[in-house]
Amino acid sequence: MQPRIRFISQRFGISQNPHAWEAPDQSGWLKSALFGSVDVLSRRYCSHESKPIHTNMSRDEARKSLYLQARASSPFANPGIFMQFGKTRANIWTWDREAGAADLDLSSRNTVPESALHAPADGLVLRQSLDGYEGQAWRDGELMQSQWWPAEVRADQWSLFCLSVEKLGLNPVQDPVLLPTDYDRTSIPANDLPARSLLESVRISHWAVVAAAFILLPAIYLGLRYYNLSSQEARKQTELAALWQEKSTQRSAVAAINSALSKTQEISELFNDSHPLPILSRAIARVLDLGARVERVDYDYGDFRVMFTISENFDQSSLVRALESDPEITGVTLEPTGQNAFWNLRFREITMPAGAAS
């Protein structure tokens, strides 16, 4: 699909179809939204130069050099510039962006001079323009010189044009055939401006911006949602792994306590005396079973104090009941320490002969 084409001239104003025999383009707004638009500017408003391309320069260097020359030599203070490079020459059109009648728009940056749409010719030709007439001198498929007249060309005007192109080695044509206005709409030439200037000349359609927003915004939203869900899932996996590690550590601690309890029980029975470790191990096991974390243990002549941190679902009454049911434990108290989630468990040992406890 080609972009929407508008013609800007004094004769037709701004029109998609400057010629009466062309059918109106009803899809102009849709083309402009999807593929952009191109303004074809009448030769009337353009100043033309044809300059040789220096062979000792790269194409980028030549673009920059000719662009600066065009700005300096243009008769307009704020020129629009269109550059078209051929094999050996570059054609440069400039126009005044701030000129034009009230119903004309010459400030468009996506503008192509109508001469750039003409098919190559051979020698000297006279073409009918959107406004007036244009004389062109062609050699080897490249436009060498152009001149515009607002009305039908007189013989003396054409003779002067022929004299001006003799230095190009072209044979004069005394009676030129008037060529009709013909444009190659299937291939819109690109503006060979330097890279920076070309970026500055790009104009994005408002409709294209809206369409891009409708496409990009849902994609961005879904991408962020996916990222958030993935992050939450990763955090949950990390928390589960940490919880499993903590439970494994607690189970290992209980196993170690039970092993120590067994050894201590054997020693106590051997000496016919009680030892505080079995009582302490049972109390700590009760604390760990309820999901708490033991932080500190103190023992002083039959008095025990266990400091631990609790989880959100910690059942305090279950711990107290479990310890009060132990025949070797008495005076069970459970109270917060004043620090967040820290609790103190206190109880005393009931002195009794070794082996009497169940």
N, C-alpha and C positions, 0 to 999 in steps of 0.2 A: 504493500500500500504506500502511496505517495502522500506527502504532507499536503495540507490545505494551501492552495495558492491564491493570493490576492494581488491584484494589479493596482498600482498607485500612479495616477497620472492626472494632469490638469484637465484633460478632456473627459475622462470617465470618473474622476474622483477615486474612491476606493471601491473596487468591484472585483468579484470573482470571475466575471465574464465580460471583458471589455468589448467583445465583438457580438453583434446582435445574433449571428447565426449559431452561437454556442448555447446549448441548453443550460438552464440554471442548475447549479450543484446544490441539491437540497441537504446533502450530508456534510456541508461545510463545517458546522460546529462540531460534529462527531470526529471528523478528520483532525481538526485542530486539537481536540482533547486527547486523541490517541496518538497522533503522529506529528503534532506540532503544526506550525504554519510558516509559510514563506511569503514575504512581501516582494513582489517584482516591481522595481522602481523604474519609472519612465526615464529614458535617456535625457529628457529635458532637464532633469534635476542633477545630472551627473557630469562631473568633469573626468576626462579620460586621459591616461598616459600609458604608453607601451615602452617598457624598458628592457634592455638586454640583461640576461642572468650571467653574472660573472662566473666563469668556469673555475676560478681559483678559490671559490667559496663553497662551503657546504650548503645544502638546501636550507637548513635552519638559519645559518648566518645570512644567506641572501634574503630570507623572509624578514629578518629583523632589520637589515640595512634598508631594504626597499620600503618597509613600513615606516621607518623614521623619515626617509626621504619624502614619502607621500604626505605625512603629517606636516612636514616643513614646507612643501611646495603647494599644498592645497590652498585654494583661494578662500576656504571656509575656516572660521575660527574653531568650530567644534565639528570636525568632519566625521561622517561615517565612511568606512573604508572597506572595499571589497577587492581582494587580490586573487588573480587566477594565473597559475603558473603553467606555462607550456614547456616545450623542449628547450628552447633557447631564449624565450622572452616571457616577461610577466606583464599582464595587463592589470592596471590599477584604476579603479573608479572611486571617486570621492563625492560626497554630497553633504549638504548642510542639514544637520539633524534638526536645527531649530527653525528652518524656513518652512514655507508652505502656507497655503490658505487655511482658513479655520476648519474646513472639512477634510484636510489632508493630514496624514501622519507620516512625517519623515524622520521620526525619532526611533523607529523600530530598529533593533540591532540584528534581527534575523532577516536581512534585506539582501536581495540579489538584483543587480542592474539588469535591465531587459537585454542589453547587448550580450551579456554572458550566457543567455539562453539560446542565442542564434546558432544555427548549424554552421560549421566552417564553410567558407566559399573559396573561390580562386580569383585572385586579382582584385580589381576595383568593382564594388557593387554599391547599389543604392537601395536602401531598405525603407519601407514605410514603418514609422515608429508609432508608439502609443500616442505621442504628441509630436507631430512634424515628421522629419525625414532624417535618416542617418546615412552618411557615406562611410564605407569601410574599405580598408586596404588589407588584403589577405596574401600571405605567402607561406607555402608549405603547411597549410592548415592552422596558421597562427595569425591572430589579428595584429597587424602592424601599426595601424593608425585609424582613428575614427573622428568624424566631425558631424555635428548635428545642426540642422536648420529648422526653424519653427514653421516654415511654409514651403511650398513647392520650390525646388531648387532651380535657380536660373542658370543659364548657360555659362555666364561669367563666374558664378559661384562654383560651379562644377569644374571649370577650367583651373581656377585657383587651387582647388583641392587636388587636381591631377598634378599640378606643378609641385605641390608640397610633398607628394609621395614619390617624385622622380628619384630622389636620393636613395630610395629603398630599392631601386632597380626594377620597378613595376612599370609596365606599359600603360599609358593613359588610355582611357575609354571615353570617346567623345559623346556617344549616345547610350548611356547606361540603361539597362532594362530595370524598371522598378520592381523590386521583389516585395511580395506581401509580407506582412508580419507573421513570422513563423517561429514558434517556440518549441523547444524539446522539453516537454513536461515530464517525460519519463525518467529523466536524469538531471536532477537539480545539482548544479556544481557546488562544490564545497568552497568555503572561504579560506584561502591559504594564508591566513594571518599567522603571526608568531603565536606560539603556544599560550603565552600569558594573555595576549589580547583576545585569542579565540575563546579562552575560558571566560573572559569578561563579557564576551558577546553572546554567550549561551543564554537563552531565555526559556525557562521551563513553563509550560502551560499551567494555569491555575487548576484546570481540570485534571491534569496529570498529577499534580500535587495531591488533590483530593483523592484520586483513585489510589495513589501510592499509600496515602494515610489509611484508607479502608483496608488495604492489604497488609500493611506493615504493623499497624496497631494491634490487630488480633494476634498476629504472629509473635509480636513482642510480649503481649500479655500471656499467651500460652507458654512461651519460653520461660518467662519469669515464674509462672505457676509450676512448671515442670522442675525448675531449679529449686524452688522452695520445698516442693514435695520430696525431691531427691535429698535435699539437705536434712529435712526432718527425718526421713527414713535412715539416713546415715547416722544422725544423732541417736535415734532409737537403738540402732544396732550397737553403737558404742556404749550406750547406757546398759543395754542387756549384757554385753560382754563384761562390763565393769561389775555389774551385779552378780553375774555368774562367778567372776573371780573372787568377789567378796564372800559369796556363799561358800565357795570352795575353801577359802582361807578359814572361814568360821568352822566348817566341817573338819578341817585339818586340826584346828585348835582344840575342838571338842575331842577328837580322837587322841590327841596328845595328852589332854587332861585325863581322859579315861585310862590311858596307859599308865600315867603317873599315879593316878588313884589306885590302880591295881597294885602297883609296886609299894605305894605307901601303906596300903591296907595290910599287905604281907608283913611290912616292917612293924606296924603298930601291933599286930597280933603277936609277933615274935617277942616284943618287949611288954606286952600286956598294957599298952597305953594308947590314948587317942592322939590323933594328929589333925590339925586344922585343914590340911589340903583336901581331904575328901569332901568336907562340907563346902569349902570354897569352890571346888570344881563343880559340885552339883548346882550351886547358886549361879555360877557363871554360865553353865550349860543352859539353865532356865532363861537367863538374860539373852543369850545368843539365839535360842530357839524362837524367841519373839521378835527377832529381826533387829535387835539393838547392837551397838558396837561398844565393847569394853575399852575404856580409856585408861583407868587406873584402879589398882587394888591396894588397900591398906589393911593390916592386921595388928591388933594390939591386945594381947592377953585375953583372947576370947571374943573381942569385938571386931567385927568385919565392916569395911566400907568399900563399896564398889561404885566407881563413877563410870557412867556410860552415856552414850548419845543415842537418841531414839529416832525412829522413823515416824512418818505421819500416822500410820495405822497401829502404833504401839498400844497394846492393851495393858495398862498399869495394874488394874485389879487382878488380871490373870496371873501376873508375876507375884503379887503379894500373896494370893491364895496358894500358889504352888509352893512358895517358901514356907508359909505357915503350916502347910501339911507335912513338912519335913520334921521328923521327931527329934532331930538334933539341932534345930534352929528355933530361936525365939526372938521376940522384940523386933519384928520386921517393920521398918519404916522406909517410905519412899517419898522423896521430896525434890523439887527442882533446885538447881544451884544458883539460878539467876542468870546464867549464860544460856544462850539460845540452844535448845534441844539437849542440854546437859542435865543429868539427874544423878542424885546420890541414893544409893541403896545401903541401908544399915541393918545389921542383925547381929545377934549374939549366939555363941555356941553353948549348948546345954551339955555340961560335963557329965559324962557317963562312961562306964567301963568299956574298953575296946571290945568290939565284937558284939555289943548289945544292940547297936543300930541295925536297922533292917536295910 
